[in-house]
Each structure stands twice: as structure tokens, then as C-alpha cells.
Amino acid sequence: MAIERLRKHLLGALGTDALLSDAADTAPYCTDWLNKWHGKAAMVVRPQNTQQVAYVHKMCAELRIPIVTQGGNTGMSGGATPNDSGDQVVISMTRMQRIRSIDPLNQTMTVDAGLLLAHAREAACNVGMQLPMALGSEGSCTIGGNIATNAGGIHALRWGTMRNLVLGLEVVLPDGRIWNGLRGLRKDNTGYDLKHLFIGSEGTLGTITCAVLQLQPADKKRACAWLHASQLSDLTEALSLLRSQCGANLCAFEMLEHQAIQLIQSQLSDMRCPIPSDHGFHTLVELASPDTLDLQTRLEDALVQWLEKDDKRQAVMAHNASQIQQMWKLREGISLAQKQFGFAIKHDIALPVSALESFCSSATAYVKNLPAAYEAQLINFGHLGDGNLHFNVLLPHHACPEDKATLVRQINRYVHDLVHHLGGSISAEHGIGQLRREDNRRYKNPEEMDLMLHIKRALDPNLIMNPGKLL
């Protein structure tokens, strides 16, 4: 049997502590953080270095055994969960946590793919730099997973997604060859930029084992404020004003509709909203700078102009680190609050900022017109500054399975059709995984899908890399 042959080879090459086979040991690797997808693994392999990953790939390629590479298992789209066949091998990268080097002069760090994002950020901080990728899951997500899903986060407005932070990669190809592209260069005009094939590929083209990441000077100053307005257009006006007056210092512009605030406060303790309300939209604004600029005054001056245009608008400044922390704690509580409340029909969409108001108006009206018996609750929040919304619809735990299935189909189709019509994307930062695989075929144009499939077949002709995901 192919699996037993593989087990014998891997035991000899990697040792017994690298392999997990018992169902109780493999169970944590066979479901996702949302507890939405469940599968089985023939075994879980935990390599310690790139050469061991390459050996696993080589043997799986020879035996035609599918591979699912997994980082911190914090994804939202089921991209790192094996299927229920029991014939897939999970490669867990969590034992590969080395910081290979940090070069402050070149402003780069070279790190293993299994390193936690929080540990990478801490290491950068220790040399007076910052890794400007900030996620609520940074204590459990890994660098490799962040790259494989092209993570976004709260500071994408200023620094872009993970794609913008990667200078070089080391990747084990499906057949076991190692591509070493660990170059810390801002300019390299010698042909195809191959690293971009693997960023956002969700483990379907190879296993990322190491990365060269760009660092930035650490921020010395921060200024935060909490805004409230009745209309979304008021907040996009604030965004435009802050962009023009604060420039590159504007690093976050996070929106939560009032129902999201109410949900957080109902599900989590010690959550105080700076501006209580029963309607409208809230926004958390943050400025940051490596210089000694007076960001507090700059932010106040811009907000005064915004407030003067409408006396219904409100803004509260944070005056110390504790108040900044409380504002961010409220914003970051939304994911856990949704998980505790009930079943969420999630949408991770991207739109031009100019199209956000039109989308929200139409999609909100659609949800409000759903039958009352469904008890659907709209939770709209996201990274307004870069056009990424999480337009979610919650159903209580007691909602019947038939209602859930019906609503998932109806709402997904309406929301995604509307996003596509407005020139947007059905996945902004969570990836396609298995959640959006069929939807992706509907909205990607045929030429794009054809090119992606040709690349997949060229690199992975045996189709063993993360089958059933993305494509």
C-alpha cells in the first residue's frame, strides 16, 4: 500500500517524532479554526528543515500521494484542511521556526515558513525595525501561511498585502526540487518574477519553506481616533481628507457598522464603545510615523475640518496608549464575537472605495428584506481604507439546517453577483480555499482560469498539491 511505503521511508529519514498517525494526534490538523471543515489525514508530517520537506515531496510524488501543507491553521476558507478520503498527507510547518538572518542595513529578515507572525514582528522590533503585517491571529498564524494566502490585515492601507512585503522565497516544488529564490533585492530584472506565482497560491504549486521579508523603520509616534457618522459617505469623505492631509502616515481606517459593535458588546466582556449609538457607522483611524511628528495635532486638525461640515458627525481622540489599546481591542473582538454568536455567512470582498456606498446600500436592503423567520442579522465591518469589507450575515445557533443552506445559496449569489457587477473581487484577503472554489469559476474570466490551470499543470503535473482547493 502506498501510504505504508511512504510511512516506512519517512520513519527512516525523519524519525518517529516527525510523524503523527493516530486519529487523536492528527485530529487538530484535520479541522479548521472555524470548525467548519473536517477531514482525515493518512498521517501528519512535521519536518524540521527544507531538506526534510523536499524528501517528503519527492516520496509523495513517486507514490502519487496528495499533500496538504499547513501553517498555523488559522485560515477562513478551508484551504489547509485535508478532505475526508483519508489518503492525504498533511505537512505541518510549525517545527520550522528559525530566524535565519536579520539585515537592518538592507531592511530585511530571512525566516522559516513556520515562524509565528508575532515572533517575526518581535524579532524585527528588537533591532529597531518593524514587520508591517498586523493580524488579529498573529500569535498563531505563520509566515508561510500568510504568504500562501497573501494575507492583508489592518495595515494594508499603508504597506499593502503580504505580496508587497516579500522580496524572496525558498520553495519546495511538487517533485521535491528546491527553488532557492532567497534574494533580498528591490530590483532584479532578470526574467519572470517567480515568487509571485507562489504568493497567494494556497499550497497548490509547492511548499514555501523560507522567505526574505522587507522591514521598515519602527514607528515612534501613533495617534488614534474613533469616528461615528450616520452615512457611509461621511466616512469615505473622512478617508479622502485624511489621505490628502496625512499622506503616508495614515496606516489604518477600520469600519464597523453599529450592529457589529452591539454584537461585540453582547458576546465579549469589558468592551466599551467610545461613541455609543444605535445606528450608523463607526471607524477607527490610526496614524503612525517613524519620525517625531506631532501626529496628534495633525489628526485633530483634519478631524475638525471633517466635523465642521455636519454637526451629526462625531469623533473622539485617544490620548494615551491605554485608550489606543481599548479602541483596537474593540475592533479586533469582532471575529470571536461572531464565532460565539452563531452561524455566519461570511463574505470577504474587495471593491473600489468609490463603489462601497452603492454596494452597502443594495446589499443591506437585500438582507433586510429576508423573511423574518430566518432571524438574520447583518454584520458589516472591514478595512474601509483599502476597500475590503467583511459583509457577513449571522443566524442564531437554533436556525434549522434547511434555512442555513437556503440562505447561504441565496445570499452568496446576490452578494457576489453585485460585487462582480461593481468591479470587485469575491476574495480580498482570506483566499479561495474550498469555500469559494466554485464561485471563483463563475466570476473569473475564462482566460484567467485557463492560464492558472496551465501553470498548475506545468508545476504539478501529477496534481498532488492541495487538491480540491483554489482551482
N, C-alpha and C positions, 0 to 999 in steps of 0.2 A: 504494500500500500504506500502511495506517495508520501502521505503525512508521516508514517512511521520511518520511512527512509530519511525524510528531512529531519525528524527528531534525532535520529541516530547521528547524522552528520553534525547537527548543531550542538548536541551534547559534547561531542568530541572537540569541537572547535571553540565553543563559547563557555562551556561549563554548565553545571546543573543550576546554578543560581541565576543564570540568564534566561531560563525557560520556565514558564508557568503553564501547567496543563490542567490541573484540577479545576472543576467548574467554579468552586468557591473562590479560587485565586484569580481566575480570568474574568469573573462577573463584573468587577468595576470597570473593566476595559470594554465591556460589551453593551453598555448603555451610555447615553449622553447626559450632560448636566441637567437638561430639562426633563429627563426621564421620559422622553417621547419616543425614542428609537431603541429597539432591543435586538440583539443578535447573539451569535455564538462564534467562538473562535476555536480553531483547531489547536492553537497554542498562542501564547503571548511571548514574544522575544524581546529581551531588554539588553541591547548591545551597549558597549561602553565606549566604542570608538568607531571611526569611519570604516576602518578595515573590516570590523565585525559586521557592520551594516552591509558592506559590499559582499561579504561572504553569504549572508542571508539572501540577498537579492540573487546572487549567482545560482545558489541551490534552488531557490523558488522558481527562477526562470527555467532551469533544466527540467524541473519536475512539473512545470505549469501550475504552480500553486499561487493563488491570488494573495496580494499583500495590501494591508490597510495600515498606513503609517499614522501614528497618533502622538500628539504632544501632550498638552495639559488636559485635553478632553473637555474644553470649555466652550466648544462651538455651539452655534444656534441652528445649524441646518443639517445635522446628522452626517456631516462629511467625514467624520472619523470613527463611525460606528460600523462594525462588520455586519454582514447580513445574517440571516438565520440558518444558512446552509451548514455551518459548522466546518467548512473546508477552507476558510480564510485564515491567514496568519496575521496577527497584529504585531507590528513593530512599535514598541513604546520607546520614545526617545528620552525619557526622563532621567536616565542614568548618564547621559551625555551633557554635562553641565559646566564644562571648562570655559574659563575666560582665557583664550589663547594669548591675547595681547591687547594692550591699550596704547594708542599713539596720540597723546594730547596735541602734539605739534601738527599732525596730519588730521586731527579731529576725527579719529576712527577707533573702533574697537572690533576685535575679531573674536567671535564667541560660538560655542557649540549650540546646535539647534535645540537641545533640551534644557537650556538655561532658562529659568523663570524670568519673565519680563521685569519683575520687581528687583531681582538680583542684578540684572543688567543695568537698570536705572541707578541702583545704589552704587555699583562699581564706577559708573560714569561720574556720579556725584562726588565720589571720593577723590577724583583727580580734577575737580573744579569744572566739570562739564555736565551736560545733560543729554540723555537719550530721549528725544521729544516724542515718545509714543506713550500715551497715557490711556489706560483702560481700567474699568472697574474690576476686571478679573486679573489684574497684573500679578497678584500673589499666587496664581495657579496656572495661568497661561504661559506658553513657552515661545521663545523667539522663532523657532521653526514653524510652529502653528500660526503665529502672527504673519509670517512671510507667506506661507502656503495659502492663507485665506486673504492676504492683502488687507490686514486689519486697518481700521480707520481711527476710531477713538475721538476723544474730546478736543484734541489739539490739531486735527486735520485741517482746520481753517487756516492755521498758521504754517504748519510744517508739511501738510499733505498726508497721504496714507503711507503704509509701510513701504510701498514701492518707491517712494521718494527718499527713503532713508537707507536703502540697500545699495551698497557700491559693488559688492562681490559676493559670490556664493560658491560653496562646495556642495556638489550633488552626486549621489549615487544613482546611476542610471538603471533602468529596469533589468539589464543583463548583468549588472554587477560592476561595470566600469565606473571609475570615479572621475568626474569632471571637476578639475580644480580651477575655479574662476575667482579665487580669493585675492582680488586686486583692489587696493584702496585708492582707486583713481577717480577723479571727477571727469577726466577726459580720456577716452580710449576709443579712437575712431578707426578700428582695425577690422570691422565687419559687423555681422549681426550681434546685437547685444543679448546674448543667450540667457542671461539671468532673468530677463523679463518673461521668458517662457515659463519659468518655474514659480515666479511670484504670482500668487492667485490661482495656481493650477490645482490646488487642493489634493496634492499627492497623487495625481493621475499620470504624471510624467516621470517621476523619480522621487527620491527621498532627500530632502535638504538636510545636510549634516552640519554645516557651519556657514557663518555669514560675516561679512565685513559691513559694519553699520556706521553711518555718519553720526557724529556727535556735534553738539552746539555748545557755545559758552553757557554756563549756568545762569539762570535768571536771578538777579539780585533784588528786583522790585516786582511786586504784584499789586494789583488793585482790582477789586471785585464790586459788582453792584447787582441788585435784584430789581428787575423791571416788571411792571404789570400794565397791560393795556386791554381794551375791550376788543380790538380788532387785530388780526394778524398783520394787516398792512401797517399798523402803527409800529410793530416790531421790525418789519423789514425796512421801514424808514429809519429806525434807530440803527440798524445794521449798516445801512448806507452812510449815515452820518458818522458813525464810529470808524468805518473804513477810511473815510476821507480825512478825518481829524487825528486818528491814532495810528493809521498805517499798519506796519508790521507788528506793532505792539499788541494788536487785537489777536488774542490766541484762542478764545472760546466765546461762543454765542449759542447757548443751550436753551431750548424752548420746552416748556411743559404746559399743556392745556390744563385748565383748572381741575378737570376730573382726575388727571394724573396726580395732582397734589393731594386731592382728597383721598385717593386710593392709598398713597404712601402713608398718609397720616392715620388711616384706618387699620393698616396692616403692620406698621412698624412703630415702636415706641420712641418717644423723645424726638419727634420731628416737628419743628416749628417753622411755618412759612413766614418769611419776612413781611409779606404783604398778603394777609388773609383775604380771600374773595370766594364768591360762589359763581363766578363767570370769567370769561376772557382767557388771556394767555399770559404766562409768566416766562421770563427769560433771565438766565444767569449769564452775566458778562464778565469776562476776565481780560485784563491787560497784563503783560509781563515784559520785562526788559533786562538784558544783562548789564545795562548802564544804570547810572544813578538818577535817572529821570524822575521827575515828580509825576508819577502816573496817576496818583490820587487826584491831583488838581486837573490834570488833562481829562480824566474820565468825568469828573464833576462838571467841568466846563461844557463838555459835549452833551451831557445829560440835561443840563439846564436849558440848552437850546431845544432839545427834544421835548422837554416838559412844557416849555412856554407855548408850544403850538396847540396844546389841548389840555385843559385842566382835568380831564378824566385820567390822564396818564399818571403813573406813579413810579417812583424809583427810590431805593434805599441803598446807601453805600455801606460796605463792610469797612469797619475802622480798625480792625486788628486781625491777627492770624486766626483767632478762635472763631470770629464771625465768618471769615472766609471758609474755614473748615465746615461750619454748620451749613452754609449755603451749598457746598459741594456734597455734603452728606445727604441733604435732601434730594438733590439731583440724582445721585448715584443709588438712591434707595428704590428706584422705580422697578428695576429688574426683579429684585427679590419680592417686592410687594405684589407684582403681577403673578409670580410663581405661587405665592401663598394664597392668593385670592381664588384662582380657578383656572379654567382652560382659556388660553389666549390664542386667538387667530392673529398671528404676527405678520407684519409687513415691514421690510427693511428696504425702503425705496429711496431713490435719488432723483431729484428734479432740478431744473434751473431755478434759482431763487425767485426769478420773476414769475414762475408758474406755480409757486407754492400756494398762494391765496386761492387761485382758481381750483386747484386740486382739493384743498381742505374744504372749501365751500361745497363742492359737489359730493365728495366722499362722505362728509359729515351728514349732509342731507339724506344720503342713501342709508346710512346706518340708523338714523333717527326714524326712518320710515319702515324699519323692520318690524315684524309683528311683536307686540308687547310680550307675548308669551315666551319669547326667547330670552328676555331679561338681559339683552346685550348692553354692554357698557363700553363706550368709546374711550380709549386711552391714546392720546396723540402727544408724542414728545419726540425730541431728537436734536440733531446738530443743525440748527437752522442756518448757521453761518455758511455751511458748505452744501446746503440743500438736501441733507439726509434726514428723512423722517422715519420714525417707527410708529406707523399708523396701525394700532392694534385694537382688536375688539375682544372684550372679555365676556366669558359666560361663566356663571357660577358652577360649583362642583356638582350640584344636583341636576344640571341640564342633561337631558337624555341623549344617548349616543346618536340617535337619528337626527335630532336637532343640530348637534355639533357637525355631523357630516354634511348636512344640507347647507348650513351656514358657511362652512369652510369653502365649499364649491362656489356658492353664490358670491360671497364677499371677495374671495381671491380673484375671481374672474372680473368683477366690476372694478376693483381697485387696480389691478394690473392692466386691464384694458385702458383705464383712464390715464395711468402713468405712461403707458406706451404712446397714447394719443398726444400727451403733452411733452413728449421727447425725453422721457426719463428712463430709469433702469429699475428692474424689479429686485435687484440686489445691490445695495450700496456698500456694505461692509461685512455682512455675515456669510457671504458666499452662497453657492448654489447647493452643494451637498446632494442629499436626496430630497430635501424639502422642495426645491424649486426646479428640479431636473426637467420635468415635463413642461412646466411653464416656460423654461428657458428655450425649449424647442419652438414654442408658439411665438415668442417675441424676438428671438434672434433672427436676423435675415439669413436666407439660405447660404449666401456666400460666406458669411462668418462661420456658420456651423460647419460648412464643408472644409474651410481652412483649419478649424480646430480639430476636426476628425482626421484630416491628413497629418497634422502634427502629432496627434496621439498615435496613429498607426506607424509613423516613422520612428518614434522613440520607443514605443511599447507595442511591437507587432504581435506579441502574444496576449495582449490586453490583460495583464496581471495586476496592474497598478490601480488600486482603489476602484474596482469595477462597480458600476451602478451609480457612481457619483459624477456630478457636473455634466457629463455627456450622456 
